[in-house]
Amino acid sequence: MKKGLIALSPLAIFIALYLLTSIVAGDFYKVPITVAFMAASVYAVIISGGLPLHQRIDTFSRGASTEQMMLMIWIFVLAGAFASSAKIIGCIDATVNLTLWLLPPQMLLAGLFLAACFVSLSIGTSVGTIVALTPIAAGIADMTGTSHAMMTAIVVGGSFFGDNLSFISDTTIAATQTQGCRLSDKFRVNLFMVAPAALIVFIIYVFMGTDVQAPTDIKAIEPLKVLPYIAVLVTAVCGMNVMAVLTIGIVLTGIIGLIGGSYDFYGWLGAMGEGIVGMGELIIITMMAGGLLALIRHQGGIDFVIRLMTHHVSSKRGAELSIAALVSIVNVCTANNTVAILTVGGIAKQIGDRFGLDNRKCASILDTFSCFSQGILPYGAQILMAAGLASLNPIAIIPYLYYPMALGIIALLAIILRYPRQYS
């Protein structure tokens, strides 16, 4: 047990250094998150006993440069280039003006949440939804005087709706494959948990929207400048790879900017460069988190959590709770909901078989709780991406993440109350 706690201690160092010191200071900008990760990473290398120093560093480096990490970094680079070049030529302002023209003020919050739910359900990825909608949300916040953190959180919350429910989501595929059930069966069970959460949050946003003031200076609609965002949304909904989607968006912003005289060729390159540099902190955080979590995994931290959580299971309800806790804790240790599902999927299947659980409910629990924990994780890729695009501290977004929190509460109640009954 002592060895397992030591393996997990780098996470405790990170939480203590970043969260606790920021709370004491009363300002989450006092301690840069990069410094907190650096300190925790150095500590993780130091305590990784039994290996020469160069092997510990190799383990950290491999974790920081996995295929998934490098793919995420490429997305960050392209997203930064697209967001910056689109902003300079006025794409964001034009899209915001169109949104304000189409929706009444009281429906802006609920409408943005619905848009995020629809896009994420269509494309099956939370990151793609966040890339497409976060700049628009930030622009609406500027025009209406609402909180940037709240508007960004609406997009992040809605993005997890599809990440959890979509047939083409990697978490859905991983959950069903590890539990041996069909996508359609898991979808039906999942809907019992997701639908109430989404409906409750939608109603909350409708009531909150009554306080949103209509802007008095909505400018003329510029359809050509809205085109890059429409293209990004349409190609994403059609299932195109997110990197190809962003590349198309970058090319369109360049063409429109050059035609409209917003910048020359070198100005376009400069705009993309500024956007890429602006993602620098996000890229550093992603790589250090990957390396830190690789050392924790190598030292047996995740295996320790799995053994600890399955030791005292004695009932169906306890078995389902243990699966939910396992995937949530492992997600905190890996900052990747798909990896968390794949890590504990085999254990969850064994627990389900031992206690006679419905494999469709097990798959739903795995997916739902991994999305819940990922949805409120300040160093998760989704919140980091949203914070980077909206120029916010990741912690500032957390209090407004109503949908992931509602999803977690309802999923927990579904286990405790044995709901839905036919799958319990």
C-alpha positions in Angstrom: 0.0 0.0 0.0 2.8 2.4 0.9 4.4 1.9 -2.6 1.0 2.6 -4.3 0.6 5.8 -2.3 4.1 6.9 -3.2 3.4 6.2 -6.8 0.3 8.5 -6.7 2.0 11.2 -4.7 3.1 13.3 -7.7 -0.6 14.0 -8.3 -0.9 15.2 -4.7 2.1 17.4 -5.1 0.5 19.0 -8.2 -2.8 19.5 -6.5 -1.2 21.0 -3.4 1.1 23.3 -5.2 -1.5 24.5 -7.7 -4.9 24.3 -6.2 -4.2 24.8 -2.5 -1.7 27.7 -3.0 -4.0 29.4 -5.4 -6.9 29.1 -3.0 -4.8 30.5 -0.2 -3.7 33.4 -2.4 -7.2 34.0 -3.6 -6.0 34.1 -7.1 -5.6 31.2 -9.6 -3.2 33.2 -11.7 -0.7 33.5 -8.9 0.8 30.0 -9.5 1.3 29.2 -13.2 0.0 25.7 -14.0 3.2 25.0 -16.0 5.3 25.6 -12.8 3.1 23.3 -10.8 3.4 20.5 -13.4 7.2 21.1 -13.7 7.6 20.7 -9.9 5.4 17.6 -9.8 7.3 16.1 -12.8 10.7 16.6 -11.2 9.4 15.1 -8.0 8.0 12.1 -9.9 11.4 11.5 -11.6 13.1 11.7 -8.2 10.9 9.2 -6.4 10.8 6.6 -9.3 13.2 4.3 -7.5 14.8 1.1 -8.9 15.8 2.7 -12.2 18.8 4.7 -13.3 18.1 8.4 -13.8 18.3 8.2 -17.6 15.7 5.5 -17.7 13.3 7.5 -15.5 13.7 10.4 -17.9 13.2 8.1 -20.9 9.9 6.9 -19.3 8.8 10.5 -18.8 9.7 11.4 -22.4 7.9 8.5 -23.9 4.8 9.4 -21.9 5.1 13.0 -23.1 5.4 12.0 -26.8 3.0 9.2 -27.3 1.0 9.0 -30.5 -2.1 10.4 -28.8 -0.1 13.3 -27.3 1.5 14.2 -30.6 -1.9 14.1 -32.3 -3.3 16.4 -29.7 -0.4 18.8 -30.1 -1.0 18.9 -33.8 -4.6 19.8 -33.2 -3.5 22.5 -30.8 -1.1 24.0 -33.4 -3.7 24.0 -36.2 -6.4 25.3 -33.8 -4.2 28.2 -32.8 -3.4 29.1 -36.4 -7.0 28.9 -37.4 -8.4 30.9 -34.5 -5.8 33.7 -34.9 -6.1 34.1 -38.6 -10.0 33.9 -38.4 -10.0 36.5 -35.6 -7.9 39.0 -37.5 -10.1 39.0 -40.6 -13.3 39.4 -38.5 -14.7 35.8 -38.9 -15.5 35.6 -35.2 -17.3 39.0 -35.1 -19.3 38.2 -38.2 -20.4 34.8 -36.8 -21.3 36.3 -33.5 -23.4 39.0 -35.2 -25.2 36.4 -37.2 -25.9 34.4 -34.0 -27.2 37.4 -32.2 -29.4 38.3 -35.2 -30.9 34.7 -35.4 -31.4 34.1 -31.7 -33.4 36.2 -29.2 -31.2 37.2 -26.2 -33.0 34.9 -23.7 -32.2 31.9 -25.8 -28.5 32.6 -26.4 -27.2 30.4 -23.5 -29.6 27.5 -24.2 -29.1 27.8 -28.0 -25.3 27.7 -27.6 -25.7 24.6 -25.4 -27.9 22.9 -27.9 -25.5 23.7 -30.7 -22.6 22.2 -28.8 -24.7 19.0 -28.1 -25.7 18.7 -31.7 -22.2 19.2 -33.1 -20.6 16.8 -30.6 -23.2 14.2 -31.2 -22.7 14.5 -34.9 -18.9 14.3 -34.9 -18.3 12.2 -31.8 -15.5 14.3 -30.4 -15.5 17.0 -27.7 -12.2 18.6 -28.9 -13.6 19.3 -32.4 -16.7 20.8 -30.9 -14.7 23.0 -28.6 -12.4 24.2 -31.4 -15.4 25.1 -33.6 -17.6 26.9 -31.0 -15.4 28.4 -28.3 -14.3 31.5 -30.3 -18.0 32.2 -31.1 -18.9 31.8 -27.4 -16.2 34.2 -26.4 -17.4 36.7 -29.0 -21.0 36.4 -27.7 -19.7 37.0 -24.2 -18.0 40.2 -25.4 -21.2 41.5 -27.2 -23.6 40.7 -24.4 -21.5 41.4 -21.3 -21.9 37.9 -20.0 -19.1 35.9 -18.3 -16.4 34.5 -20.7 -15.9 31.6 -18.3 -19.6 30.7 -18.3 -20.0 30.9 -22.1 -16.9 28.8 -22.6 -18.1 26.2 -20.0 -21.4 26.0 -21.9 -19.5 24.8 -25.0 -17.3 22.4 -23.0 -20.4 20.9 -21.3 -22.3 20.4 -24.5 -19.2 18.9 -26.2 -19.3 16.0 -23.6 -22.9 15.3 -24.5 -21.8 13.8 -27.9 -18.5 12.5 -26.6 -20.5 10.3 -24.2 -23.4 9.4 -26.5 -22.3 9.5 -30.1 -22.0 6.2 -32.1 -18.7 7.3 -33.5 -17.2 8.5 -30.3 -14.0 6.7 -29.3 -15.2 6.4 -25.7 -18.4 4.7 -26.9 -16.5 2.3 -29.1 -14.0 1.5 -26.3 -16.7 1.0 -23.7 -18.8 -1.3 -25.8 -15.8 -3.3 -27.1 -14.4 -4.0 -23.6 -17.9 -5.0 -22.3 -19.0 -7.1 -25.3 -22.2 -5.3 -26.2 -23.7 -3.5 -29.2 -23.4 0.3 -29.7 -27.2 0.6 -30.0 -27.8 -1.2 -26.7 -25.3 1.0 -24.9 -26.9 4.1 -26.5 -30.4 3.2 -25.1 -29.1 2.6 -21.6 -26.9 5.8 -21.7 -29.9 7.8 -22.9 -31.7 7.2 -19.6 -28.8 9.0 -17.8 -27.9 11.6 -20.4 -31.4 12.9 -21.3 -32.4 14.0 -17.8 -29.0 15.8 -17.3 -29.2 17.6 -20.6 -32.8 18.6 -20.1 -32.2 20.0 -16.6 -29.2 22.0 -17.8 -31.1 23.3 -20.8 -33.9 24.5 -18.6 -31.3 26.2 -16.3 -29.8 28.0 -19.3 -33.2 29.1 -20.4 -33.9 30.7 -17.0 -30.4 32.2 -16.8 -30.8 33.6 -20.3 -33.6 35.9 -19.2 -30.9 38.1 -17.7 -28.9 38.4 -20.9 -29.1 41.9 -22.3 -29.6 42.3 -26.0 -26.7 44.2 -27.6 -27.8 47.4 -29.3 -25.0 47.6 -31.9 -25.3 44.5 -33.9 -23.4 45.2 -37.1 -24.3 44.2 -40.6 -24.0 40.5 -41.4 -21.0 39.6 -43.6 -21.7 36.2 -45.0 -18.3 35.7 -46.6 -16.6 36.0 -43.2 -18.9 33.5 -41.7 -17.9 30.9 -44.3 -14.8 29.5 -42.5 -16.8 28.6 -39.4 -19.7 27.1 -41.5 -17.1 25.1 -43.4 -15.5 23.9 -40.2 -18.9 22.9 -38.7 -20.2 21.2 -41.9 -17.0 19.2 -42.6 -16.8 18.2 -39.0 -20.4 17.0 -38.9 -19.7 15.0 -42.1 -17.1 13.0 -40.2 -13.9 14.5 -41.6 -10.8 14.2 -39.5 -10.4 17.2 -37.2 -6.9 18.0 -38.5 -8.3 18.1 -42.1 -11.2 20.3 -40.9 -8.9 22.8 -39.3 -6.6 22.9 -42.4 -9.6 23.7 -44.5 -10.6 26.5 -42.1 -7.0 27.9 -42.2 -7.0 27.9 -46.1 -10.4 29.6 -46.2 -9.4 32.4 -43.8 -6.3 33.0 -45.9 -8.2 33.3 -49.1 -10.9 35.5 -47.6 -8.3 37.7 -45.9 -6.3 38.1 -49.0 -9.3 38.9 -51.2 -10.7 41.3 -48.6 -7.4 43.0 -48.0 -7.4 42.2 -44.2 -3.7 41.1 -44.6 -1.2 40.2 -47.3 0.4 36.8 -47.7 3.1 37.6 -45.0 0.4 39.0 -42.7 -1.5 35.7 -43.0 1.6 33.8 -42.1 2.2 36.2 -39.2 -1.3 35.7 -37.9 -0.9 31.9 -38.0 2.4 32.2 -36.2 0.9 34.3 -33.4 -1.9 31.7 -32.9 0.6 28.8 -32.8 2.8 30.7 -30.2 -0.3 31.4 -28.2 -0.8 27.7 -27.8 2.7 27.2 -26.4 1.7 26.9 -22.7 -1.1 24.5 -23.6 1.4 22.3 -25.5 3.9 22.3 -22.6 1.2 21.4 -20.1 0.0 18.5 -22.3 3.4 17.1 -22.6 4.4 17.4 -19.0 1.0 15.9 -17.9 1.6 12.9 -20.2 5.1 12.4 -18.9 4.0 12.7 -15.3 1.2 10.2 -15.7 3.5 7.8 -17.5 5.8 7.7 -14.5 2.8 7.2 -12.2 1.6 4.3 -14.3 5.1 2.8 -14.5 5.4 2.9 -10.7 2.2 0.9 -10.3 0.0 3.8 -9.2 -2.9 2.8 -11.5 -2.7 -0.9 -10.6 -2.8 0.1 -6.9 -6.0 2.1 -7.4 -7.6 -0.8 -9.2 -6.7 -3.3 -6.4 -7.8 -0.9 -3.7 -11.2 -0.2 -5.3 -12.1 -3.8 -6.0 -11.1 -5.4 -2.7 -14.4 -5.0 -0.7 -17.0 -5.4 -3.5 -19.9 -7.6 -2.2 -23.1 -6.6 -4.1 -24.4 -5.5 -7.5 -24.7 -1.9 -6.4 -21.2 -2.1 -4.9 -19.9 -3.6 -8.1 -21.3 -0.8 -10.2 -20.0 1.8 -7.8 -16.6 0.2 -7.9 -16.6 0.4 -11.8 -17.6 4.0 -11.7 -15.0 4.9 -9.1 -12.3 3.0 -10.9 -12.8 4.6 -14.3 -13.1 8.1 -12.7 -9.9 7.8 -10.6 -7.9 6.3 -13.5 -9.2 9.1 -15.7 -7.8 11.6 -13.1 -4.4 9.7 -13.3 -4.3 9.6 -17.1 -6.3 12.8 -18.2 -7.7 10.8 -21.1 -11.2 9.2 -20.9 -10.6 6.7 -23.7 -7.4 5.5 -22.1 -9.2 5.2 -18.7 -11.9 3.0 -20.3 -9.3 0.8 -22.0 -7.3 0.6 -18.8 -10.1 -0.6 -16.5 -12.4 -2.2 -19.2 -11.1 -5.7 -18.6 -11.4 -5.4 -14.8 -14.9 -4.0 -15.2 -15.9 -6.9 -17.4 -14.6 -9.4 -14.8 -16.5 -7.5 -12.0 -19.7 -7.5 -14.1 -19.5 -11.2 -14.9 -18.8 -12.1 -11.3 -21.8 -10.2 -9.9 -24.2 -10.7 -12.8 -24.3 -7.1 -14.0 -25.8 -6.2 -17.4 -22.9 -5.5 -19.7 -24.9 -2.7 -21.4 -25.1 -0.9 -18.0 -21.5 -1.5 -17.4 -20.5 0.0 -20.7 -22.7 3.0 -20.0 -21.2 3.5 -16.5 -17.7 3.3 -17.9 -18.4 5.9 -20.6 -20.5 8.2 -18.5 -18.2 8.4 -15.5 -15.1 8.8 -17.7 -16.7 11.7 -19.5 -17.9 13.2 -16.1 -14.4 13.1 -14.6 -12.7 14.3 -17.8 -15.3 17.1 -18.1 -14.2 18.7 -14.8 -10.5 18.0 -15.0 -8.6 21.4 -15.2 -5.6 19.6 -16.9 -7.7 17.6 -19.4 -7.3 18.3 -23.1 -10.8 19.7 -23.5 -10.7 22.3 -20.8 -7.1 23.3 -21.7 -8.1 23.7 -25.3 -11.2 25.8 -24.4 -9.2 27.9 -21.9 -6.5 28.5 -24.5 -9.0 29.6 -27.2 -10.8 31.9 -24.8 -7.7 33.2 -23.1 -8.8 32.0 -19.7 -7.3 30.2 -16.7 -8.6 26.6 -16.8 -9.7 26.8 -13.2 -12.0 29.7 -14.0 -14.2 27.4 -16.2 -14.7 24.7 -13.6 -17.5 26.3 -11.5 -19.7 26.8 -14.6 -19.5 23.2 -15.9 -23.1 22.4 -15.1 -23.6 19.6 -17.6 -20.7 17.3 -16.6 -21.7 17.8 -12.9 -25.3 17.1 -13.6 -24.3 14.0 -15.6 -22.1 12.7 -12.8 -24.9 13.2 -10.2 -27.6 11.5 -12.2 -25.3 8.6 -13.2 -24.5 8.1 -9.5 -28.2 8.2 -8.6 -28.8 5.7 -11.4 -26.5 3.2 -9.6 -27.8 3.9 -6.1 -31.5 3.7 -7.1 -30.9 0.8 -9.6 -32.1 2.9 -12.6 -33.0 2.1 -15.3 -34.6 -1.0 -13.7 -34.7 -3.2 -16.7 -30.9 -2.9 -17.1 -30.1 -3.2 -13.4 
